[in-house]
Amino acid sequence: MELSRLTKLTFLDLSNVALKLESGDLKTLVGNLPNLRELYLDEAYISWKGIEWCSTLSSSLPHIVPEFLANFTKLTTLSLSNCNLRGEFPNKIFQVPTLQELDLYGNEKLAGTLPDFSQNGSLRELGLGSTNFTGSLPDSIANLTTLTEIDFSSCNFFGPISSKMENLRDLVYLDFSSNSFTGSIPLFHKAKKLNYINLSHNNLTGPLSFTHFGGLSELEYLYLQVNSIGGTLPTVVFSIPLLQVLELQNNHFSGEVHEFANASSSFLYKLDLSNNYLNGSIPRSIFKLNRLSQLSLSSNSFSGTINIEAIKGILRLKILDLSYNNLRIDVQGSNSTSFPFPQMSELNLASCQLQKFPDLRNQSLIFALDLSYNNISGQVPSWIWSISLSYLNSRL
């Protein structure tokens, strides 16, 4: 009887039968066994390239990751991203002593949990993003002292992020976004090489302090949005020397944002503090961030008067959102000749106590303009119909 007719077969042991597998043989052998869960090929002779073998394995057996991979005692790299793998990932594979890179990204139906990691592991890159891995983060993750990249984004992890992660001194890239992590943010100040941190879309709480990020001179990207982080905003985050993106929106930050040093030499091009509980005046330092492309401070309780000319030094600014605060934006006296705006694509000044239209007649790139809920009176200027708007909210 041909194996292909055994469509309900779940277990197949072909070990120790002097089996020789060449290109295409595996697909012919088990390609029509949709319910197969266990396959044993001990002592089989596989004569084709590893990449071709993995590709055929994933297409022929899309429901399993074979546990025998854990027996490859010299395995250094296992890359199975976007292979439509399913079932339970064998924990033993994490323990292969020579394994340096494990990439399972994009296998959304592949389940698993993290093991207790042994000491002196050699893992450098661990990618589980967009899988169905779940459970808590073991303290033993601190044993992976050679780890440089870790991606657990869009999984189902929960519980606190182990404070012992601060001992991962070689970390360069960390993405724990879109999980259900709780508790406070661990300290990363020992990881001097960190370039990228993404903890967004979790349930993290507690304040930020200098010790969280002080000394991270290589950090360029910091994503903490959509959490429940509270307290005052430490100015140290603005002083990280190479930081380019800072996203803190949709948290519980409160109090005033204080002036900070070295704004004009900052590399920040995206700053989002929207949807918090910040109050007081917007610090002048923010308008000295001359590399900014996107600035959003909307939906806070900032107060005071800001002259629109405050943005004249931010020549790269494309998106500005100051809506829904307690601000008064003064556009009196500004005109497109003496003070041209940066060429923006989006300008949101809703509920900013505007008395007149800002002069945007020289804006050739703007496509979204929100001036709603203001005190603008008089005629709508004729030039507003000549700029390339695709969205205009003018409930004045």
N, C-alpha and C positions, 0 to 999 in steps of 0.2 A: 504493500500500500504506500502511495506517495505521501510524504509529510504534508504537502500542500493541501491535502484533503482533510487533515485533522484540524479543522477550523476552531475547535473548542480547546485545543491543547494549551495548557498553561505552563508546563514544565518540560524542558528538553535537555537531556544530558548526553552530549556527544564527546565526552572526555575519553582520552586514552584509546581512541579507535584509529589512530594514525590518519586523522582527517587532514586533508590539504585544502586550504581555501585560497583561491585566486580571485582576481578582480571580477565582481559580479556574482560569485558563487553564493555569498551570504544572502543576497536578495532572492536568488532562485531557491535557496534552501528554506528560508523562513518568511519570505515576503508575504505569504498568504495566511499567516498565523496571527490574526488580529488580537487574540487573547493571551498570547505568550507573555509570561511574567518572569520566568527564570530560564536562562540559557547558559549552559556550561560547555566551554570549549577548551578545557584543560588539555595541554599537550598538543593542541591543534597547530598546524604549520600555516601561518598567515604570511603570504609572500608579497603583499601589496603595500603601498605607501600609507602612512598613518592618516594623512588628511583624507585620502580616498576611503580608507577603512571607516573613519568616523562619520563621513558623509553617508556612506551606505548603511552604517549601523543606525543612524538617526532616521533615515528614510524607511528602512526595513522594519525597525523595531521602535516606532515612535513613542511607545508607552514606557520604556524602561531605560535606566542607566545601569549597565551591568556592574555587579559588585566585584567581578574579577578584575576590574581596573585597579582596585586596591592592592592587587598582587604584583603590579608593575613596580618593582622596588627601586627602579631607576627613573621613574616618571618625573619629569620636571615641569611640564606644561600640559594642562588639560583644558582645551577651549571648546566648549559645546554651546556657545551662544546661539540663540534663535534657531534651535533645532526641533522645536515642537515636542520636546521631551515631557513626559508625564510620570505619574507615579511618585514613589518615595526615593529621594536621593540617598544612596548608601553612605552612612556616616563614616564608614571605614576609609573612604577615599580622602577625607580631610586629614587622616593620620599618616598618609604616605610620607615617609620621612624626607624624601628628596623633592617633594612637590613645591614648586615656587610660584606657579601661576595657575589659578583655578577660575575659569570664566563660564558662568552658567546664565548670563544675562539673557532676558527675553523669553525664557521658557515659563510662560505664565501659569502652566498647569503642573509644573514640577514642584512638589512639596518637599519639606525637610525641616530639620531643626539643627541648631549648631551643637557640636559635641563639646566635651571638655577637652580643650586643646592641651596637648602635652608640651613640656618645656623643650626648648631648642628646636622648635619647628622651623622649617625653611620658607614658609609662605611669604611671598613679597606682594602679590596682587591677589585679592579675593573679591570676585564679582558675582553677587547674587541678585543684582538689580532686576526688577520686574519678573520675579518668580513668586511662588506661593510658599516660600519659607516662612516659618512662624516661630513663636516662642520668645524666650527672654535671651538677653545677651549675657553669656557666662563671664564671670570674672577672669576665667582662664584665657580670655582673648588677649590679655596682657602678656601671655607667654609668647605671642607671635611678635617677637621683638624686631624681626626683620621686615615687618609689614610696611609697605610704602603706599599702597592704594587699597581702599576698601569701599565697596559699593553695595549697600544694602537698600537702595532706593526702591520704593513702590513694592514692598513686601508686606508681611503681616506681623512684624516684630512688635513686641510690647514690653512694658516694664521700664525700669530705669536704665540709662546708659551707664555702664560700669565706670565708677570713678577711677578704676585702675587703668583705664585707657590712657591716662596721662603718661604712662610709662612707655607708650609707643613712640619713641623719640624720632623714628625715621619716617613717620607718616608725611606724605606729600598731598594726598587726595583722600577726602573723607566725605561720603554721601550717604546719609541716613534718612533722606527726605521721604515723606509720604508713608510713614508707619504710624504706630501708636505708642511711641516712646513717651514716658512720663518722667517727672522729677526734674532735677536741675541739670544744667549743662555742665559736663565735666570740664576740668581745666585742660588746656592744650598748650600751656606756655612752655612745656619742655620740648614740644615738637617744633623745633626751630625751622624745619624745612617745609612746614605746611603751606600749601599754595591755595587749596580749595577746601572750604567747609560748607556743607549743605545739611542743615538740620531742620529744614522747613517742613510745614505740614505735619506736625506731630502735636503732642499735648505737653510740651515742656513748660516748666514754670520757673519761678525764682528770679532773682536779679542777675544782671551782668556786672562784672567788676573788672578792675585792671588786670587781675591775675588770670582771667580767662584768656585774654589775647595779648597781654603785654609781652613784648619781645618777639612777636611773630613777624619778623622783618620780611619774610618771603610771601606773606598772605596777600592774595590778589582778589579772591572771591569769598564773600561771607553772606550766606543765605540763612536767615533765621525767621522768615516770615511765616505767618499763620501758626502761631503757638500761643501760649498764655504767659509769656515772659513779661515781668513787671519791674517796678522800681524806676529810678531815674536812669537816664541814658548816659553812660560814662563817656566822657569826651575822648577817651583813649581810642575808641573805635574809629574816630575821624583822623587819628594821628598814625595809624598803621601805614608805614611809608609807601608801600607798593599797592595798597588796596585800590581796586578799580570798581568793584560792585559791592554795595551795602544795601541789603534788603531786610528791613525790620518791620514791614507793614503788618497790620492785623495782629497786634500783640496788646499788652496792657501797660506799656511804658507810660509814665506820668511825670509831671513836674516840668521844670524848665530845661531847655537845651542850652548849655553854656558855650561861650566863645571858646574856640580851640585854635591852637597854633599851627603855623605852616600850611594854611589853607591854600595859598597860591601855588605851592609846590606839590599839592596832592595830585594823585593820578585818578581819583574818583571820576567815573563817567556816568554812573547810575547810583542815585540815592533815593530810597523810598522809605519814608517814615509815616506813611498814611495810615489812617484808621487805628490810632492810638489815643492816648489821653494827655498829650503834651500841651503845655500852656506857656504863657509868657510871650515875650518877643522872639521872633525868629532871629537867631544870631547872625550878625553881619558876616561872620566867617563863612557861612554857607554860600553867600553870594560872591565869595572870593575863590570858590572852587571852579577855576576857569576852564577845566576840562570836562565839566558836566555836559552830558547829552540828555539825560533824563533826571528831572527833579520833581518828586511828588511829596507834598506835605499836607495833603488834603485830609479832611475829616479828623481834625484834632481840635484843640481850643487855643491855638495861637492867637495873639491879640496885637494891637498896635497898628500903626500906619506904615505902609511900605510904598515908596515911590517906585513906579515901574522901571525907572532908570537904574534900579539896583541890579538888573540883570544885564546891563549893557556890556559888562566885561566877560560874560559867559558866551563867547561867540559860537561855541559848538552846540548850544542848547537846542534840542529838537522837541522835547516834551516838557511842559511846565504845568503843574497842577497845584494850585493853592486854594482850591475850592473848600467850602464848608468849614471855615474856621470863624474866628471873631475878628478877622482882619479888615482893614480898609485899604484898598489898593488905589493909590493916587496916580491918575494918568493925566492930570492937568498940566498943560504946557509941553507935553511930549508930542513930537511929530516925527514923521518918517524921514524928514530931511536932517534935522539937527540930531535926532536920536533914532537910528534905525534899529528895530528889533533884530535879534539873531533870526536867521531863517528857520522858523519852527514848523513842525508838522502837526502839532497838537497843543492847544492852549486852553486850559480850563481855569476860569476865574469865577465860577458860580458862587453866589452868596459872598461877594467880596466888597459890598457897599460901593460899587462903581457908580460914578455920577455921569459918565459919558463913555462913548466907545473909545477903546484904545486905538491908536492910529496904526493900522495894519496894512495900509495900502500897498506897501512894497513887499508883502509876503507872497512869494511865488510858490511855496511848497506846502503851505498850511492846508490841511484837509479836514480838521476837526476843531470846532470852536464852541466853547460853552460859556456863555455870559448870562446864564439864567439866574433868577432870584437876586437881581441887583436893583439899583435905583436910577437906571438910565432913562433919560427923557429926551424929547426932541426927535428930530428926523433920523431915520436910519441912513448913514452915509452911503452915497452911491457906489463907492469903491468896494463895498462889502460884497456886491454881486459879481464883481470881476475877479475876485480871488478864487482859487480852485478848491472850494469847500465841498466835501461830500457829507459832512455832518455839521449842523448848526442848531444849537439850543439857545433860543433867544427869549425865554420867558423872563422878560426884564422887570 
